[in-house]
Amino acid sequence: MAYLVDRKYWLKSNAGQASGKYLNVYGNEQVSNLRNVTLYPKVDGANSQGWFISFRSAGLKLLTALDTSYGVDHYNGSDNLGNCDIYQEYGSDTDSVILMESVDASQNIYRIKLKNHSNRYLTAKTNDVVKWEASNGSVSQQWKLEPWNVPSSKLITGLGIRSIYNQKYKNNSTWMQTFGCAVCAACSVSAFYKGSDYILAQAFADGMYDESVAVKWANAKYFSTVQITGLTQAEYLTKIREQINLQKPVLVHMVGSSQHWVVAYEYSGAGTSTDQILMLDSVHHKDDQYGVTRTLNISMDLNFDSFTISEIRTTSKK
């Protein structure tokens, strides 16, 4: 079978020295520029081992499920030239655009090549190191794509990892860039229940929001919503899991020194911790029309804030 764009995969190394090990972002389910990509035994539910093969304007990229604004990257420093790390994918196209070369498509086995570097392939090394090296014809440069099986498989098909608009997009109004997270989140849910795109301009025309009161939840198009407040953080996660099991996205409102809305659409493992919940998040760089997918723990730490969940809104099709 051929790989699917925007499907979530584990990438298992075929190398003998890496037997049973998977491509992994180093650390405790966090992202940052120049964070090492390593090999590690499979950990159920660890989004540090989840990867999306996704198109961006410059071409195909391999993005971490922790935060799809980060992808695999070629390190150019003389101290560790050719190391594989993660880096914010926007603006680093030379070091992050990839080509997928089939070894055995029926088994989902591929080689991963950098498009803009001469003869550089993703390579499993000893001691769990991952580098970009010249083609060597060996299994150390072969990767087996294993699809994730998660409770929200229908949701990701319906929503897609780029189905939330970017509130920070340069062509948006100043109000939208500053306060538009709830509107972007609501539009994503409308699009899910509608079964096709639902753009910001249409939401405004339909009276779903204005810039004086933000989202008018009673006017939500294609879905109804029920507000839930007063729960503990663990109880909110339980409610989110219950709704995802019903194939229903959940609107999540977080507060700290500021506030932010996101859409919960997937959990992995037991789904009992914030690093196991995937969100559609409307905060991205100003030149991209779309937002990103992030784990809840990373969304909660956005802009170095420390958010907690203050309410959720369950959703149902109208």
Long-range contacts (C-beta under 8 A, 24 or more apart in sequence): 1-105, 1-106, 1-108, 2-102, 2-105, 3-53, 3-100, 3-108, 3-110, 3-145, 4-53, 5-53, 5-54, 5-55, 5-60, 6-52, 6-53, 6-54, 6-156, 6-160, 6-161, 6-162, 7-52, 7-53, 7-147, 8-50, 8-51, 8-52, 8-65, 8-147, 8-148, 8-150, 8-156, 9-50, 9-51, 9-52, 9-53, 9-145, 9-146, 9-147, 9-148, 10-42, 10-49, 10-50, 10-51, 10-145, 10-146, 10-148, 11-51, 11-143, 11-144, 11-145, 11-146, 12-42, 12-143, 12-144, 12-146, 13-39, 13-124, 13-140, 13-142, 13-143, 13-144, 14-109, 14-139, 14-140, 14-142, 14-143, 14-144, 15-124, 15-138, 15-139, 15-140, 15-142, 16-139, 17-124, 17-125, 17-126, 17-140, 18-124, 18-128, 18-140, 21-124, 21-128, 22-49, 23-49, 23-51, 23-130, 23-143, 24-48, 24-49, 25-49, 25-64, 25-66, 25-86, 29-66, 29-275, 29-295, 29-297, 30-66, 30-297, 30-298, 31-64, 31-66, 31-67, 31-70, 31-86, 31-298, 32-86, 33-70, 33-85, 33-86, 33-87, 33-88, 34-75, 34-85, 34-86, 34-87, 35-85, 35-86, 36-83, 36-84, 36-85, 36-130, 37-72, 37-84, 37-85, 37-86, 37-130, 38-128, 38-129, 38-130, 39-124, 39-128, 39-129, 39-130, 40-128, 44-268, 44-269, 45-268, 45-269, 45-270, 45-271, 45-276, 46-268, 46-269, 47-268, 47-275, 47-276, 47-278, 47-295, 50-148, 50-268, 52-161, 52-293, 53-98, 53-100, 54-161, 54-162, 56-89, 56-90, 56-93, 58-93, 58-97, 59-93, 59-97, 59-98, 59-115, 60-97, 60-98, 60-99, 60-100, 60-115, 61-89, 61-96, 61-97, 61-98, 62-96, 62-98, 62-112, 63-89, 65-278, 65-293, 65-295, 66-275, 66-294, 66-295, 66-298, 67-292, 67-293, 67-294, 67-295, 67-298, 68-161, 68-162, 68-292, 68-293, 68-294, 69-284, 69-285, 69-292, 69-294, 71-96, 72-96, 72-98, 72-112, 72-122, 74-114, 74-117, 74-120, 74-132, 82-120, 82-131, 82-132, 82-133, 83-129, 83-130, 83-131, 83-132, 84-122, 84-130, 84-131, 84-132, 88-285, 90-284, 90-285, 90-287, 90-288, 91-285, 103-142, 107-144, 108-144, 108-145, 108-146, 109-142, 109-143, 109-144, 109-145, 110-142, 110-143, 110-145, 111-135, 111-141, 111-142, 111-143, 112-141, 112-143, 148-268, 150-266, 150-267, 150-268, 151-241, 151-244, 151-245, 151-266, 151-267, 151-271, 152-244, 152-247, 152-265, 152-266, 152-267, 152-278, 154-247, 155-192, 155-244, 155-247, 155-249, 155-265, 155-266, 156-265, 156-266, 158-192, 158-195, 159-188, 159-191, 159-192, 159-249, 159-263, 159-265, 159-280, 161-280, 161-292, 161-293, 162-290, 162-291, 162-292, 163-188, 163-191, 163-192, 163-280, 163-290, 164-188, 164-263, 164-280, 164-281, 164-282, 164-290, 164-291, 164-292, 165-199, 165-200, 165-282, 165-289, 165-290, 165-291, 166-282, 166-283, 166-284, 166-285, 166-286, 166-288, 166-289, 166-290, 166-291, 167-282, 167-283, 167-291, 168-282, 168-283, 168-284, 168-285, 168-286, 169-284, 169-286, 169-287, 169-288, 169-289, 170-286, 170-287, 171-289, 172-200, 173-211, 175-211, 176-200, 176-211, 179-211, 179-214, 180-282, 181-260, 181-261, 181-262, 181-282, 181-283, 182-209, 182-214, 182-215, 182-251, 182-253, 182-261, 183-208, 183-209, 183-214, 183-215, 184-261, 184-282, 184-291, 185-251, 185-261, 185-262, 185-263, 185-280, 185-282, 186-215, 186-217, 186-220, 186-251, 188-249, 188-263, 188-280, 189-220, 189-222, 189-223, 189-249, 189-251, 189-263, 189-315, 190-220, 190-221, 190-222, 190-223, 192-223, 192-249, 193-222, 193-223, 193-315, 193-317, 193-318, 194-221, 194-222, 198-222, 217-313, 220-318, 221-318, 222-317, 222-318, 223-315, 223-316, 223-317, 223-318, 224-315, 224-316, 224-317, 224-318, 225-251, 225-313, 225-314, 225-315, 225-316, 226-313, 226-314, 226-316, 227-311, 227-312, 227-313, 228-311, 228-312, 228-313, 228-314, 229-310, 229-311, 231-309, 233-308, 233-309, 234-272, 236-309, 236-312, 237-271, 237-272, 237-273, 237-274, 237-277, 239-312, 239-314, 240-264, 240-267, 240-271, 240-277, 240-312, 241-267, 241-271, 243-314, 243-315, 244-271, 248-314, 248-315, 248-316, 249-280, 249-315, 250-312, 250-313, 250-314, 250-315, 251-312, 251-313, 251-315, 252-279, 252-296, 252-309, 252-312, 253-309, 253-310, 253-311, 253-312, 253-313, 254-299, 254-300, 254-307, 254-308, 254-309, 254-310, 255-307, 255-308, 255-310, 256-305, 256-306, 256-307, 256-308, 257-305, 258-303, 258-305, 259-307, 259-310, 260-299, 260-302, 260-305, 260-307, 262-294, 262-296, 262-299, 264-296, 264-312, 273-297, 274-300
